[in-house]
Amino acid sequence: MIDARLTVTNTGHCAGAEVVQLYIQPTDKRYAARLVAFERVHLEPGESREIALQLESKAIANWHSEEQKWVIAQQTYRLYAARNAEEFVLYCDLPLQGRSFGY
């Protein structure tokens, strides 16, 4: 499991909510970024809060039908924090060791 921690700040003048979304994509862009975690955060004006989004191994893996296993390819993945699927606001690169598992 991976914990992604980030700080969300309400820079407006009214209380509001944001749904922070976490997407992952291999840096070689072999497949489109996919939503792997999200959390709704309510904030007062000027308030900041750190949130932690947990990313399960199965969210990163792809099903390998020949081996009948979930496989995480050994490569670098990019984690995106986003407001929605088209508005990525920050990212970090995450090199992962390959592994497989069945469940």
All heavy atoms as an XYZ file, in Angstrom:
833
protein
N       0.835     -1.165      0.000
C       0.000      0.000      0.000
C       0.891      1.242      0.000
O       1.937      1.276      0.612
C      -0.909     -0.001      1.220
C      -1.857      1.154      1.217
S      -3.066      1.251      2.559
C      -3.334     -0.398      3.062
N       0.413      2.274     -0.685
C       1.125      3.538     -0.777
C       0.249      4.625     -0.172
O      -0.946      4.689     -0.457
C       1.430      3.874     -2.250
C       2.356      2.817     -2.858
C       2.034      5.269     -2.374
C       2.466      2.902     -4.357
N       0.829      5.465      0.686
C       0.139      6.631      1.222
C       0.600      7.854      0.456
O       1.795      8.160      0.429
C       0.462      6.843      2.705
C      -0.384      6.001      3.624
O      -1.476      5.591      3.210
O       0.045      5.774      4.759
N      -0.330      8.548     -0.161
C      -0.027      9.821     -0.825
C      -0.568     10.920      0.072
O      -1.759     10.956      0.373
C      -0.689      9.858     -2.196
N       0.299     11.796      0.522
C      -0.110     12.885      1.417
C       0.046     14.212      0.688
O       1.056     14.453      0.048
C       0.744     12.880      2.674
C       0.547     11.645      3.507
C       1.355     11.701      4.800
N       1.162     10.498      5.554
C       0.148     10.289      6.390
N      -0.749     11.237      6.566
N       0.029      9.167      7.045
N      -0.972     15.064      0.836
C      -0.908     16.377      0.235
C      -1.729     17.352      1.051
O      -2.591     16.961      1.824
C      -1.375     16.355     -1.223
C      -2.770     15.810     -1.473
C      -3.601     16.840     -2.184
C      -2.640     14.560     -2.326
N      -1.439     18.621      0.863
C      -2.136     19.681      1.585
C      -3.090     20.385      0.638
O      -2.708     20.772     -0.473
C      -1.139     20.693      2.173
O      -0.255     19.982      3.053
C      -1.854     21.784      2.949
N      -4.323     20.559      1.100
C      -5.366     21.241      0.337
C      -5.676     22.544      1.057
O      -5.834     22.565      2.277
C      -6.635     20.371      0.236
C      -7.707     21.067     -0.573
C      -6.313     19.011     -0.355
N      -5.763     23.640      0.300
C      -6.036     24.954      0.878
C      -7.215     25.601      0.166
O      -7.288     25.592     -1.057
C      -4.802     25.871      0.740
O      -3.697     25.256      1.390
C      -5.054     27.238      1.354
N      -8.118     26.165      0.950
C      -9.216     26.956      0.405
C      -8.716     28.390      0.300
O      -8.563     29.086      1.300
C     -10.443     26.876      1.306
C     -11.608     27.687      0.788
O     -11.475     28.463     -0.150
N     -12.765     27.516      1.401
N      -8.468     28.863     -0.915
C      -7.960     30.219     -1.125
C      -9.089     31.219     -1.366
O      -8.827     32.404     -1.574
C      -6.985     30.254     -2.320
O      -7.675     29.807     -3.497
C      -5.775     29.380     -2.051
N     -10.325     30.745     -1.306
C     -11.467     31.616     -1.545
C     -11.943     32.324     -0.295
O     -11.352     32.219      0.782
N     -13.061     33.050     -0.457
C     -13.634     33.824      0.640
C     -14.835     33.140      1.282
O     -15.421     33.685      2.224
C     -14.041     35.210      0.141
C     -12.894     35.997     -0.400
N     -11.868     36.477      0.395
C     -12.579     36.371     -1.660
C     -10.992     37.108     -0.349
N     -11.400     37.066     -1.609
N     -15.215     31.983      0.772
C     -16.371     31.236      1.291
C     -15.945     29.820      1.650
O     -15.003     29.281      1.069
C     -17.470     31.152      0.230
S     -18.120     32.736     -0.288
N     -16.656     29.231      2.589
C     -16.425     27.817      2.902
C     -16.773     26.996      1.670
O     -17.625     27.384      0.864
C     -17.284     27.394      4.086
N     -16.103     25.884      1.512
C     -16.375     25.063      0.341
C     -15.810     23.676      0.494
O     -15.216     23.325      1.515
N     -16.021     22.888     -0.537
C     -15.541     21.504     -0.547
C     -14.825     21.232     -1.861
O     -15.129     21.840     -2.889
C     -16.698     20.539     -0.376
N     -13.884     20.341     -1.792
C     -13.136     19.895     -2.971
C     -13.059     18.383     -2.904
O     -12.865     17.816     -1.826
C     -11.729     20.487     -2.949
C     -10.873     20.129     -4.137
C     -11.225     20.929     -5.381
O     -11.118     22.168     -5.354
O     -11.619     20.301     -6.382
N     -13.231     17.730     -4.029
C     -12.999     16.290     -4.104
C     -11.608     16.114     -4.703
O     -11.394     16.343     -5.895
C     -14.061     15.560     -4.953
C     -13.732     14.070     -5.045
C     -15.447     15.761     -4.363
N     -10.663     15.751     -3.839
C      -9.289     15.539     -4.282
C      -9.211     14.142     -4.879
O      -9.612     13.160     -4.238
C      -8.301     15.682     -3.111
C      -6.873     15.438     -3.579
C      -8.434     17.053     -2.473
N      -8.718     14.070     -6.097
C      -8.646     12.796     -6.803
C      -7.192     12.443     -7.061
O      -6.377     13.314     -7.354
C      -9.400     12.891     -8.124
C     -10.851     13.242     -7.945
C     -11.569     13.459     -9.267
O     -11.064     13.144    -10.339
N     -12.768     14.019     -9.187
N      -6.871     11.149     -6.973
C      -5.527     10.656     -7.234
C      -5.593      9.714     -8.431
O      -6.386      8.764     -8.436
C      -4.981      9.923     -6.005
C      -3.528      9.498     -6.060
C      -2.601     10.716     -6.089
C      -3.187      8.630     -4.854
N      -4.776     10.018     -9.436
C      -4.706      9.204    -10.646
C      -3.303      8.634    -10.766
O      -2.340      9.221    -10.273
C      -4.991     10.048    -11.894
C      -6.417     10.514    -12.008
C      -6.866     11.613    -11.296
C      -7.315      9.850    -12.828
C      -8.183     12.049    -11.392
C      -8.629     10.268    -12.936
C      -9.055     11.371    -12.218
O     -10.356     11.774    -12.328
N      -3.180      7.508    -11.471
C      -1.863      6.923    -11.733
C      -1.767      6.559    -13.204
O      -2.768      6.179    -13.833
C      -1.592      5.699    -10.829
C      -0.119      5.306    -10.894
C      -2.506      4.538    -11.186
C       0.335      4.377     -9.793
N      -0.545      6.699    -13.732
C      -0.285      6.357    -15.130
C       1.192      6.017    -15.270
O       2.036      6.713    -14.690
C      -0.629      7.547    -16.019
C      -0.431      7.287    -17.496
C      -0.811      8.501    -18.329
O      -0.626      9.644    -17.910
N      -1.349      8.255    -19.506
N       1.528      4.965    -16.030
C       2.949      4.730    -16.290
C       3.534      5.933    -17.032
O       2.848      6.551    -17.845
C       2.966      3.489    -17.203
C       1.631      2.868    -17.052
C       0.687      3.969    -16.708
N       4.783      6.263    -16.755
C       5.380      7.416    -17.426
C       5.529      7.186    -18.924
O       5.636      8.152    -19.677
C       6.735      7.798    -16.801
O       7.577      6.650    -16.792
C       6.547      8.338    -15.397
N       5.522      5.924    -19.371
C       5.572      5.661    -20.815
C       4.183      5.810    -21.455
O       4.024      5.626    -22.654
C       6.161      4.296    -21.118
C       5.307      3.132    -20.631
O       4.159      3.337    -20.169
O       5.798      1.982    -20.709
N       3.176      6.149    -20.637
C       1.791      6.390    -21.072
C       1.204      5.207    -21.847
O       0.418      5.371    -22.770
C       1.709      7.686    -21.872
C       2.110      8.866    -21.017
C       1.844     10.180    -21.663
C       2.236     11.269    -20.677
N       1.951     12.576    -21.150
N       1.580      4.011    -21.427
C       1.075      2.773    -22.029
C      -0.442      2.694    -21.938
O      -1.095      2.141    -22.805
C       1.713      1.587    -21.314
C       1.262      0.247    -21.764
C       1.901     -0.863    -20.989
N       3.229     -0.494    -20.528
C       4.016     -1.290    -19.848
N       3.616     -2.486    -19.531
N       5.188     -0.900    -19.439
N      -0.996      3.228    -20.879
C      -2.448      3.327    -20.758
C      -2.803      4.670    -20.131
O      -1.963      5.347    -19.559
C      -3.055      2.153    -19.981
C      -2.519      1.942    -18.591
C      -2.928      2.715    -17.523
C      -1.595      0.928    -18.333
C      -2.443      2.519    -16.254
C      -1.102      0.721    -17.054
C      -1.541      1.515    -16.023
O      -1.053      1.317    -14.760
N      -4.052      5.047    -20.275
C      -4.518      6.341    -19.760
C      -4.441      6.367    -18.238
O      -4.494      5.327    -17.581
C      -5.953      6.583    -20.208
N      -4.330      7.563    -17.698
C      -4.346      7.722    -16.244
C      -5.669      7.195    -15.711
O      -6.721      7.404    -16.308
C      -4.175      9.201    -15.885
N      -5.598      6.471    -14.588
C      -6.827      5.938    -13.996
C      -6.977      6.404    -12.561
O      -5.993      6.537    -11.830
C      -6.889      4.428    -14.102
C      -5.830      3.691    -13.356
C      -6.036      2.192    -13.497
N      -4.787      1.587    -13.933
C      -4.594      0.302    -14.034
N      -5.553     -0.537    -13.769
N      -3.438     -0.165    -14.426
N      -8.223      6.647    -12.200
C      -8.551      7.090    -10.850
C      -8.316      5.937     -9.880
O      -8.830      4.841    -10.077
C     -10.012      7.533    -10.798
C     -10.542      8.001     -9.450
C      -9.846      9.273     -9.014
C     -12.047      8.217     -9.546
N      -7.536      6.206     -8.817
C      -7.216      5.147     -7.858
C      -7.620      5.485     -6.425
O      -7.655      4.602     -5.579
C      -5.724      4.753     -7.922
C      -5.415      4.063     -9.249
C      -4.811      5.948     -7.724
N      -7.913      6.756     -6.149
C      -8.353      7.147     -4.804
C      -8.946      8.550     -4.881
O      -8.614      9.331     -5.776
C      -7.180      7.130     -3.818
N      -9.816      8.844     -3.912
C     -10.381     10.195     -3.838
C     -10.906     10.439     -2.435
O     -11.175      9.516     -1.682
C     -11.488     10.411     -4.877
C     -12.667      9.498     -4.728
C     -13.761      9.876     -3.962
C     -12.682      8.256     -5.343
C     -14.856      9.034     -3.824
C     -13.760      7.408     -5.215
C     -14.857      7.795     -4.452
N     -11.011     11.734     -2.096
C     -11.551     12.124     -0.794
C     -12.164     13.518     -0.903
O     -11.565     14.424     -1.482
C     -10.464     12.132      0.277
C     -10.998     12.476      1.656
C      -9.949     12.348      2.742
O      -9.021     11.535      2.593
O     -10.058     13.075      3.738
N     -13.335     13.674     -0.324
C     -13.992     14.983     -0.274
C     -13.516     15.704      0.986
O     -13.518     15.141      2.075
C     -15.501     14.798     -0.248
C     -16.263     16.098     -0.294
C     -17.766     15.824     -0.316
N     -18.496     17.039     -0.494
C     -18.888     17.532     -1.661
N     -18.623     16.871     -2.763
N     -19.548     18.666     -1.734
N     -13.116     16.969      0.828
C     -12.582     17.773      1.923
C     -13.395     19.058      2.039
O     -13.556     19.775      1.045
C     -11.098     18.127      1.669
C     -10.529     18.918      2.825
C     -10.277     16.887      1.409
N     -13.918     19.338      3.216
C     -14.631     20.591      3.491
C     -13.658     21.538      4.186
O     -13.018     21.162      5.167
C     -15.837     20.337      4.398
C     -16.873     19.481      3.766
N     -17.865     19.977      2.964
C     -17.050     18.136      3.782
C     -18.622     18.990      2.521
N     -18.145     17.853      3.009
N     -13.570     22.779      3.687
C     -12.625     23.746      4.243
C     -13.279     25.110      4.411
O     -14.055     25.554      3.558
C     -11.411     23.907      3.320
C     -10.554     22.664      3.091
C      -9.574     22.909      1.960
C      -9.820     22.279      4.359
N     -12.925     25.781      5.499
C     -13.340     27.164      5.723
C     -12.410     28.085      4.918
O     -11.318     27.667      4.520
C     -13.264     27.494      7.220
C     -14.252     26.718      8.072
C     -15.701     27.004      7.704
O     -16.037     28.192      7.458
O     -16.497     26.039      7.650
N     -12.782     29.336      4.697
C     -11.905     30.258      3.970
C     -10.526     30.343      4.612
O     -10.402     30.492      5.828
C     -12.628     31.607      4.080
C     -14.052     31.267      4.337
C     -14.037     29.983      5.126
N      -9.493     30.184      3.808
C      -8.116     30.249      4.292
C      -7.614     29.000      4.993
O      -6.439     28.911      5.323
N      -8.482     28.027      5.214
C      -8.076     26.811      5.928
C      -7.271     25.884      5.018
O      -7.561     25.745      3.836
C      -9.309     26.070      6.439
C      -8.983     24.801      7.221
C     -10.213     24.019      7.661
O     -11.345     24.404      7.302
O     -10.025     23.012      8.358
N      -6.267     25.241      5.610
C      -5.472     24.206      4.930
C      -5.569     22.928      5.731
O      -5.656     22.964      6.959
C      -4.000     24.618      4.830
O      -3.846     25.721      3.987
N      -5.531     21.814      5.042
C      -5.580     20.519      5.724
C      -4.774     19.497      4.927
O      -4.879     19.437      3.711
C      -7.015     20.046      5.852
C      -7.123     18.768      6.687
C      -8.546     18.314      6.918
N      -9.381     19.420      7.341
C     -10.682     19.498      7.072
N     -11.279     18.549      6.397
N     -11.398     20.537      7.498
N      -3.978     18.718      5.660
C      -3.268     17.614      5.018
C      -4.203     16.410      4.948
O      -4.872     16.089      5.930
C      -2.005     17.233      5.792
C      -1.235     16.107      5.103
C       0.021     15.703      5.843
O      -0.107     14.923      6.810
O       1.095     16.164      5.449
N      -4.238     15.780      3.793
C      -5.017     14.550      3.646
C      -4.091     13.434      3.193
O      -3.036     13.688      2.608
C      -6.204     14.707      2.670
C      -5.718     15.014      1.266
C      -7.186     15.757      3.163
C      -6.797     14.868      0.216
N      -4.485     12.217      3.481
C      -3.731     11.037      3.057
C      -4.670     10.148      2.240
O      -5.746      9.792      2.714
C      -3.189     10.282      4.257
N      -4.254      9.849      1.042
C      -5.008      8.940      0.179
C      -4.233      7.645      0.088
O      -3.029      7.645     -0.193
C      -5.191      9.557     -1.211
C      -5.981     10.860     -1.242
C      -5.889     11.500     -2.613
C      -7.421     10.606     -0.872
N      -4.912      6.535      0.345
C      -4.244      5.236      0.316
C      -4.471      4.568     -1.028
O      -5.594      4.512     -1.529
C      -4.747      4.355      1.441
C      -4.361      4.888      2.798
C      -4.762      3.951      3.915
O      -5.662      3.155      3.780
N      -4.070      4.067      5.028
N      -3.390      4.072     -1.567
C      -3.387      3.436     -2.877
C      -3.055      1.958     -2.705
O      -1.956      1.617     -2.279
C      -2.354      4.141     -3.754
C      -2.095      3.621     -5.137
C      -3.377      3.630     -5.961
C      -1.047      4.489     -5.814
N      -4.025      1.111     -2.987
C      -3.830     -0.335     -2.866
C      -3.039     -0.867     -4.063
O      -3.144     -0.335     -5.174
C      -5.187     -1.045     -2.817
C      -6.066     -0.647     -1.657
C      -5.600     -1.228     -0.340
O      -4.874     -2.229     -0.345
O      -5.970     -0.662      0.697
N      -2.281     -1.933     -3.863
C      -1.492     -2.535     -4.942
C      -2.360     -2.915     -6.134
O      -1.970     -2.728     -7.283
C      -0.756     -3.782     -4.436
O       0.165     -3.441     -3.441
N      -3.543     -3.429     -5.869
C      -4.414     -3.875     -6.961
C      -4.837     -2.707     -7.855
O      -5.112     -2.891     -9.032
C      -5.639     -4.583     -6.392
C      -6.427     -5.341     -7.423
C      -7.500     -6.171     -6.746
C      -8.323     -6.927     -7.766
N      -9.345     -7.752     -7.125
N      -4.853     -1.487     -7.327
C      -5.224     -0.315     -8.124
C      -4.174     -0.006     -9.189
O      -4.478      0.592    -10.207
C      -5.432      0.891     -7.221
N      -2.936     -0.397     -8.945
C      -1.843     -0.158     -9.883
C      -1.718     -1.304    -10.879
O      -1.308     -1.125    -12.015
C      -0.501     -0.007     -9.133
C      -0.598      1.090     -8.091
C       0.640      0.269    -10.092
C       0.580      1.128     -7.143
N      -2.072     -2.503    -10.458
C      -1.834     -3.717    -11.235
C      -2.795     -3.853    -12.419
O      -3.869     -3.271    -12.450
C      -1.971     -4.930    -10.322
N      -2.359     -4.651    -13.368
C      -3.186     -5.035    -14.507
C      -3.342     -6.556    -14.477
O      -2.419     -7.277    -14.104
C      -2.535     -4.617    -15.824
C      -2.554     -3.123    -16.011
O      -3.620     -2.526    -16.097
N      -1.386     -2.501    -16.042
N      -4.503     -7.036    -14.893
C      -4.762     -8.469    -14.913
C      -4.041     -9.091    -16.090
O      -4.165     -8.641    -17.234
C      -6.259     -8.744    -15.002
C      -6.591    -10.189    -15.019
C      -7.053    -10.917    -16.075
C      -6.472    -11.111    -13.928
N      -7.235    -12.218    -15.714
C      -6.889    -12.378    -14.396
C      -6.050    -10.989    -12.606
C      -6.899    -13.503    -13.585
C      -6.053    -12.119    -11.801
C      -6.477    -13.346    -12.287
N      -3.239    -10.124    -15.816
C      -2.518    -10.867    -16.852
C      -3.268    -12.174    -17.071
O      -3.174    -13.092    -16.246
C      -1.076    -11.125    -16.399
C      -0.184    -11.594    -17.486
N      -0.234    -12.862    -18.004
C       0.773    -10.934    -18.190
C       0.660    -13.003    -18.949
N       1.288    -11.831    -19.082
N      -4.021    -12.257    -18.145
C      -4.928    -13.397    -18.346
C      -4.193    -14.718    -18.554
O      -4.685    -15.762    -18.127
C      -5.884    -13.136    -19.519
O      -5.164    -12.877    -20.698
N      -3.023    -14.704    -19.174
C      -2.278    -15.955    -19.383
C      -1.778    -16.536    -18.060
O      -1.828    -17.734    -17.849
C      -1.106    -15.733    -20.333
C      -1.534    -15.467    -21.759
C      -0.347    -15.178    -22.666
O       0.813    -15.404    -22.252
O      -0.592    -14.707    -23.795
N      -1.305    -15.673    -17.186
C      -0.777    -16.129    -15.890
C      -1.852    -16.211    -14.818
O      -1.604    -16.728    -13.737
C       0.347    -15.202    -15.424
C       1.576    -15.252    -16.295
C       2.692    -14.386    -15.750
O       2.709    -14.112    -14.535
O       3.553    -13.985    -16.543
N      -3.034    -15.636    -15.095
C      -4.122    -15.574    -14.123
C      -3.665    -14.913    -12.830
O      -3.927    -15.396    -11.726
C      -4.680    -16.987    -13.852
C      -5.343    -17.635    -15.062
C      -6.629    -16.907    -15.427
O      -7.556    -16.876    -14.643
N      -6.670    -16.313    -16.610
N      -2.958    -13.772    -12.979
C      -2.439    -13.018    -11.837
C      -2.559    -11.531    -12.120
O      -2.590    -11.089    -13.266
C      -0.947    -13.313    -11.614
C      -0.625    -14.696    -11.161
C       0.866    -14.816    -10.955
C       1.239    -16.223    -10.547
N       2.687    -16.360    -10.397
N      -2.573    -10.762    -11.032
C      -2.427     -9.323    -11.122
C      -0.933     -9.027    -11.214
O      -0.138     -9.629    -10.492
C      -3.017     -8.630     -9.901
C      -4.500     -8.727     -9.846
C      -5.249     -9.613     -9.137
C      -5.425     -7.909    -10.557
N      -6.585     -9.393     -9.362
C      -6.722     -8.340    -10.229
C      -5.287     -6.837    -11.449
C      -7.860     -7.752    -10.757
C      -6.423     -6.250    -11.959
C      -7.695     -6.707    -11.616
N      -0.543     -8.125    -12.114
C       0.869     -7.816    -12.332
C       1.093     -6.304    -12.265
O       0.363     -5.533    -12.884
C       1.333     -8.340    -13.719
C       2.764     -7.923    -13.999
C       1.170     -9.844    -13.803
N       2.098     -5.924    -11.485
C       2.580     -4.548    -11.484
C       3.897     -4.569    -12.240
O       4.853     -5.220    -11.817
C       2.795     -4.012    -10.056
C       1.473     -3.995     -9.291
C       3.421     -2.623    -10.103
C       1.615     -3.628     -7.832
N       3.933     -3.873    -13.371
C       5.145     -3.846    -14.180
C       6.228     -3.034    -13.470
O       5.934     -2.030    -12.820
C       4.852     -3.239    -15.543
N       7.475     -3.496    -13.588
C       8.582     -2.742    -13.007
C       8.855     -1.546    -13.914
O       9.328     -1.704    -15.032
C       9.828     -3.612    -12.895
C      10.996     -2.850    -12.303
C      12.189     -3.727    -12.055
O      12.077     -4.920    -11.879
N      13.359     -3.114    -12.042
N       8.513     -0.383    -13.439
C       8.727      0.853    -14.186
C       8.387      2.031    -13.289
O       8.026      1.850    -12.131
C       7.878      0.884    -15.457
C       6.388      0.905    -15.199
C       5.604      0.831    -16.500
O       5.695     -0.144    -17.221
N       4.867      1.874    -16.794
N       8.462      3.212    -13.846
C       8.116      4.418    -13.098
C       6.685      4.812    -13.441
O       6.289      4.818    -14.607
C       9.088      5.565    -13.431
O      10.408      5.151    -13.083
C       8.740      6.826    -12.663
N       5.936      5.116    -12.404
C       4.549      5.554    -12.545
C       4.469      7.010    -12.123
O       5.246      7.467    -11.296
C       3.624      4.713    -11.663
C       3.528      3.282    -12.101
C       4.490      2.360    -11.715
C       2.487      2.853    -12.913
C       4.412      1.044    -12.132
C       2.401      1.534    -13.324
C       3.370      0.630    -12.931
O       3.296     -0.662    -13.346
N       3.513      7.717    -12.674
C       3.278      9.097    -12.271
C       1.960      9.155    -11.510
O       0.931      8.699    -11.999
C       3.230     10.004    -13.488
C       3.060     11.473    -13.103
C       3.503     12.389    -14.200
N       4.968     12.424    -14.220
C       5.681     13.051    -15.145
N       5.083     13.703    -16.116
N       7.000     13.030    -15.089
N       2.019      9.698    -10.283
C       0.824      9.940     -9.482
C       0.414     11.390     -9.679
O       1.245     12.293     -9.543
C       1.111      9.712     -7.999
C       1.309      8.281     -7.538
C       1.716      8.269     -6.077
C       0.063      7.485     -7.752
N      -0.851     11.598    -10.008
C      -1.376     12.942    -10.200
C      -2.412     13.247     -9.134
O      -3.309     12.434     -8.902
C      -2.099     13.069    -11.546
C      -1.253     12.865    -12.770
C      -1.218     11.642    -13.423
C      -0.519     13.923    -13.300
C      -0.475     11.463    -14.572
C       0.230     13.756    -14.456
C       0.251     12.526    -15.082
O       0.991     12.351    -16.218
N      -2.339     14.414     -8.512
C      -3.431     14.926     -7.689
C      -4.237     15.829     -8.611
O      -3.674     16.620     -9.372
C      -2.900     15.713     -6.499
N      -5.568     15.692     -8.547
C      -6.403     16.387     -9.515
C      -7.716     16.849     -8.914
O      -8.185     16.302     -7.921
C      -6.686     15.467    -10.696
N      -8.302     17.844     -9.563
C      -9.657     18.275     -9.233
C     -10.670     17.439    -10.007
O     -11.793     17.247     -9.572
C      -9.844     19.749     -9.583
C      -9.053     20.664     -8.700
C      -9.378     22.123     -8.988
N      -8.680     22.970     -8.047
C      -7.550     23.597     -8.326
N      -7.008     23.503     -9.507
N      -6.977     24.329     -7.404
N     -10.253     16.985    -11.197
C     -11.086     16.135    -12.051
C     -10.165     15.449    -13.053
O      -8.957     15.677    -13.036
C     -12.197     16.952    -12.744
C     -11.636     18.074    -13.577
O     -10.870     17.863    -14.505
N     -12.009     19.308    -13.229
N     -10.723     14.641    -13.925
C      -9.920     13.830    -14.848
C      -9.145     14.662    -15.866
O      -8.236     14.141    -16.515
C     -10.819     12.834    -15.570
N      -9.481     15.941    -15.996
C      -8.792     16.785    -16.978
C      -7.969     17.900    -16.354
O      -7.328     18.662    -17.063
C      -9.820     17.383    -17.947
C     -10.515     16.313    -18.766
C     -11.556     16.881    -19.707
O     -11.790     18.095    -19.695
O     -12.144     16.083    -20.449
N      -7.993     18.012    -15.033
C      -7.311     19.120    -14.359
C      -6.356     18.597    -13.290
O      -6.657     18.627    -12.098
C      -8.343     20.075    -13.750
C      -7.766     21.386    -13.315
C      -8.837     22.334    -12.798
O     -10.042     22.039    -12.885
O      -8.439     23.391    -12.282
N      -5.205     18.105    -13.734
C      -4.179     17.635    -12.814
C      -3.431     18.848    -12.274
O      -2.985     19.694    -13.034
C      -3.201     16.700    -13.516
C      -3.825     15.432    -14.045
C      -3.195     14.700    -15.027
C      -5.038     14.958    -13.573
C      -3.740     13.522    -15.513
C      -5.596     13.784    -14.047
C      -4.946     13.073    -15.021
N      -3.317     18.947    -10.938
C      -2.700     20.131    -10.351
C      -1.281     19.895     -9.834
O      -0.526     20.849     -9.687
C      -3.585     20.751     -9.248
C      -4.852     21.314     -9.847
C      -3.898     19.760     -8.168
N      -0.925     18.663     -9.530
C       0.453     18.352     -9.184
C       0.704     16.870     -9.389
O      -0.225     16.086     -9.532
C       0.801     18.797     -7.758
C       0.173     18.071     -6.584
C       1.245     17.236     -5.898
C      -0.335     19.098     -5.574
N       1.985     16.518     -9.447
C       2.327     15.118     -9.676
C       3.655     14.783     -9.017
O       4.431     15.664     -8.653
C       2.381     14.797    -11.176
C       3.561     15.398    -11.899
C       4.770     14.731    -11.982
C       3.466     16.654    -12.489
C       5.854     15.292    -12.632
C       4.532     17.224    -13.133
C       5.730     16.534    -13.211
O       6.802     17.099    -13.842
N       3.901     13.491     -8.885
C       5.215     12.998     -8.492
C       5.444     11.676     -9.211
O       4.496     10.963     -9.559
C       5.339     12.838     -6.983
S       4.404     11.467     -6.302
N       6.703     11.374     -9.477
C       7.061     10.120    -10.125
C       7.433      9.092     -9.065
O       8.081      9.427     -8.070
C       8.215     10.321    -11.103
C       7.770     11.091    -12.343
O       6.556     11.155    -12.606
O       8.636     11.622    -13.054
N       6.998      7.862     -9.303
C       7.137      6.801     -8.324
C       7.689      5.546     -9.006
O       6.960      4.851     -9.704
C       5.757      6.506     -7.724
C       5.631      5.438     -6.680
C       6.350      5.860     -5.407
C       4.162      5.187     -6.387
N       9.001      5.263     -8.848
C       9.546      4.036     -9.421
C       9.116      2.831     -8.569
O       9.220      2.873     -7.345
C      11.063      4.238     -9.372
C      11.297      5.336     -8.397
C      10.020      6.087     -8.219
N       8.593      1.807     -9.222
C       8.126      0.613     -8.504
C       8.813     -0.634     -9.019
O       9.086     -0.766    -10.215
C       6.609      0.450     -8.669
C       5.730      1.510     -8.039
C       4.255      1.222     -8.348
C       5.950      1.566     -6.533
N       9.079     -1.556     -8.097
C       9.577     -2.871     -8.461
C       8.402     -3.703     -8.984
O       7.297     -3.575     -8.489
C      10.193     -3.571     -7.239
C      11.391     -2.868     -6.668
C      12.550     -2.850     -7.645
O      12.829     -3.832     -8.327
N      13.217     -1.722     -7.729
N       8.662     -4.522     -9.966
C       7.615     -5.382    -10.497
C       7.253     -6.464     -9.503
O       8.064     -6.897     -8.700
N       5.992     -6.857     -9.544
C       5.529     -7.979     -8.715
C       4.214     -8.495     -9.262
O       3.540     -7.810    -10.027
C       5.406     -7.584     -7.250
C       4.300     -6.597     -6.946
C       4.236     -6.289     -5.467
N       3.417     -7.276     -4.782
C       2.447     -6.980     -3.946
N       2.178     -5.739     -3.653
N       1.737     -7.918     -3.361
N       3.882     -9.685     -8.852
C       2.579    -10.253     -9.238
C       1.950    -10.892     -8.023
O       2.632    -11.255     -7.064
C       2.751    -11.266    -10.371
O       3.529    -12.354     -9.948
N       0.643    -11.006     -8.062
C      -0.087    -11.591     -6.946
C      -1.438    -12.039     -7.480
O      -1.944    -11.532     -8.465
C      -0.232    -10.604     -5.789
C      -0.754     -9.255     -6.183
C      -2.104     -8.965     -6.138
C       0.123     -8.282     -6.633
C      -2.567     -7.720     -6.522
C      -0.348     -7.027     -7.008
C      -1.701     -6.757     -6.952
N      -2.024    -12.987     -6.815
C      -3.345    -13.466     -7.209
C      -4.341    -13.285     -6.087
O      -4.094    -13.687     -4.965
N      -5.411    -12.593     -6.362
C      -6.556    -12.501     -5.459
C      -7.667    -11.777     -6.145
O      -7.570    -11.203     -7.155
C      -6.281    -11.879     -4.087
C      -5.788    -10.475     -4.026
C      -6.664     -9.389     -4.113
C      -4.434    -10.198     -3.844
C      -6.204     -8.095     -4.013
C      -3.994     -8.903     -3.742
C      -4.863     -7.854     -3.836
O      -4.409     -6.585     -3.723
